[in-house]
Amino acid sequence: MYRFFLLILLFGVSTSVLAGYPTSFSNAKSKAEKGVYFDKHITFYCGCDYVFDDLKDRDGDGNTHETMIYPENCGYTARNPITKKGEANARVSRIEWEHIVPAHVIGGHLDEWKNKRNYPECKKPNGKYISGRDCAYKLNPAFKKGHDDMNNLTPAVGELNGDRSNFSFAVIQGEPRAYGKCDFEIDFDKDVAEPPDSVKGDIARTYFHMIKTHGAQISSDELILYLFWDRLDPVDEWECLRNSRIEEEQGVGNSFVNKSCNL
């Protein structure tokens, strides 16, 4: 069944650029903040409250235009509260825009990513090269579009975003907790992460969208898992509203969400 489903997904790959589509990753984040999450200040994985602008200057650094997470409201505990330099880990208290489907899954197979030294446009004035990811973003319009697709972006605790990195999602036996009450586990030995059940369907449908629309590449085992997660966690009211807002902002929503929203 998964092979048939994968063919359906890949058949619909599109690289067209629509009016209103984000012009950059910064623009995508700005559009997401102002047009999608302006009244939904809860992190995706852990359900932590946050604000986009720390007007109360909670951390006392004088910056009132930075995001601020309130971990006490969700029971989030930092895995690394202090950095190797002995400083407070700033990523614990700030929002970062997580790619649910890692950029590597979208474009890691591209020649611009793998062989950046073959592209003079990716060479810096000092003779060094920008990263393979940045090279692909600069030179490959299809990857740029996939990278900036707001359907794949969600606000997450910065530390969690960094720890998850580009790991695949999977089921982790025993569910060892490293983030307090946040139901998110990472196996750093196997490079996999497991999110809470409440968002597993959201993740699955995002993967389906990124495969269909941007040619993201995953294994058959992952696809089977996501087909199960899609049934485990059906589309809810917020996912429908989020999708309609994204479609309005960038002209491209997630068809795998649309079909359950009576849109």
SVG drawing of the C-alpha trace seen along z (x, -y; Angstrom):
<svg xmlns="http://www.w3.org/2000/svg" viewBox="-17 -48 58 50">
<polyline fill="none" stroke="black" stroke-width="0.4" points="0.0,0.0 2.8,-2.4 4.2,-2.2 0.9,-3.1 0.6,-6.0 4.1,-7.2 3.3,-7.3 0.3,-9.4 2.4,-11.8 5.2,-12.1 2.8,-12.5 1.7,-15.8 5.1,-17.4 5.0,-21.1 7.6,-23.8 5.5,-26.8 5.8,-30.0 2.6,-31.8 1.9,-35.4 2.3,-36.1 4.7,-33.2 7.5,-33.9 10.5,-35.6 13.0,-34.4 13.1,-32.3 13.0,-35.6 9.9,-36.6 8.3,-33.2 8.9,-33.5 7.5,-37.0 4.4,-36.0 3.9,-33.0 4.1,-35.2 1.8,-37.9 -0.6,-35.9 -0.8,-32.5 0.2,-32.4 -0.7,-35.9 -3.3,-34.5 -1.9,-31.0 1.1,-31.4 1.6,-27.8 4.7,-25.8 4.1,-22.8 5.8,-20.0 5.6,-20.9 2.5,-23.2 4.5,-26.0 3.1,-29.5 5.2,-32.2 5.1,-35.8 6.7,-37.0 7.9,-40.3 9.1,-40.2 7.6,-43.6 8.0,-43.0 11.7,-42.3 11.5,-39.2 15.1,-38.3 16.3,-41.8 18.5,-42.2 16.9,-45.3 15.5,-43.6 11.8,-43.8 11.6,-42.6 12.7,-39.0 10.5,-35.9 10.1,-34.6 8.9,-31.2 7.2,-30.5 8.4,-27.0 6.7,-27.0 3.3,-26.8 4.1,-23.6 6.6,-22.0 9.4,-22.2 12.8,-21.6 16.0,-22.4 18.3,-19.5 21.2,-21.9 20.3,-25.0 23.9,-26.2 26.1,-26.3 29.7,-25.0 30.8,-28.6 29.0,-28.7 26.3,-31.0 22.5,-30.6 21.3,-28.7 19.4,-31.3 17.7,-28.7 15.7,-27.5 13.7,-30.7 13.3,-31.6 11.1,-30.5 12.8,-29.0 11.0,-28.1 11.3,-24.4 11.3,-22.6 9.0,-19.6 10.5,-18.0 14.2,-18.8 15.8,-20.8 18.2,-17.9 15.2,-15.7 14.0,-18.3 17.3,-19.0 20.2,-16.9 20.2,-14.9 20.8,-17.9 24.2,-18.4 24.4,-22.0 24.1,-20.6 26.5,-17.7 29.1,-19.3 29.1,-22.9 32.7,-23.3 31.5,-22.7 29.6,-26.0 31.7,-29.3 28.6,-31.2 28.9,-29.5 32.5,-30.6 33.0,-33.4 35.5,-36.2 37.9,-34.5 38.1,-31.4 35.9,-29.3 32.5,-28.0 29.1,-28.5 27.4,-25.4 25.8,-22.9 22.4,-23.9 23.0,-27.6 24.4,-26.8 21.3,-24.8 19.1,-27.6 21.0,-30.2 21.0,-28.3 18.1,-25.9 14.7,-27.6 12.7,-24.4 14.7,-23.8 14.3,-27.4 10.5,-27.1 10.4,-23.9 12.6,-25.4 10.4,-28.4 7.0,-26.6 5.1,-27.8 3.2,-24.5 6.5,-23.0 7.3,-25.7 6.1,-25.7 7.2,-27.5 9.2,-25.3 11.4,-25.7 14.8,-26.7 16.7,-24.0 14.3,-21.3 14.8,-22.5 18.5,-22.3 18.5,-18.9 16.2,-17.4 18.4,-18.7 17.7,-16.8 16.8,-13.5 14.0,-11.4 10.9,-10.7 10.4,-7.3 9.0,-5.4 11.5,-5.3 11.0,-2.5 10.8,-3.4 10.3,-7.1 13.1,-8.5 12.3,-12.1 15.0,-14.8 12.7,-17.9 10.6,-17.7 6.9,-17.2 7.4,-17.8 6.5,-14.5 9.4,-14.6 12.2,-12.1 15.4,-12.0 17.8,-9.0 21.1,-10.7 22.7,-7.3 20.2,-6.4 19.6,-10.0 15.8,-9.7 13.1,-11.6 9.6,-10.9 7.0,-13.7 3.9,-13.5 0.9,-11.6 -1.1,-14.9 0.9,-16.2 1.9,-12.9 -0.9,-13.3 0.1,-16.9 3.7,-15.7 2.5,-12.9 0.4,-15.2 3.2,-17.7 5.5,-15.0 2.9,-13.9 2.6,-17.5 6.3,-18.0 6.7,-14.8 3.9,-15.7 4.7,-19.3 8.5,-19.5 9.8,-16.0 11.0,-15.3 12.6,-11.9 11.9,-9.4 12.2,-5.7 9.4,-3.2 9.5,-2.5 9.0,-6.1 6.1,-6.4 4.4,-3.4 4.9,-5.0 3.4,-8.3 0.4,-6.5 -0.3,-5.1 0.3,-8.4 -2.2,-10.1 -4.9,-7.7 -3.8,-8.0 -4.1,-11.7 -6.8,-13.1 -7.0,-16.7 -8.4,-19.0 -9.9,-22.5 -6.6,-24.3 -4.9,-22.4 -7.7,-23.4 -7.5,-27.0 -3.7,-27.1 -3.9,-25.5 -6.5,-28.1 -4.3,-30.9 -1.2,-29.5 -3.1,-29.1 -4.3,-32.7 -0.8,-34.0 1.2,-32.1 -1.3,-30.6 -0.4,-27.0 -2.0,-25.0 -1.7,-21.3 -4.2,-19.2 -3.9,-16.4 -5.4,-18.7 -7.9,-20.4 -9.7,-17.2 -10.6,-16.8 -11.7,-20.4 -14.6,-20.8 -12.8,-23.7"/>
</svg>
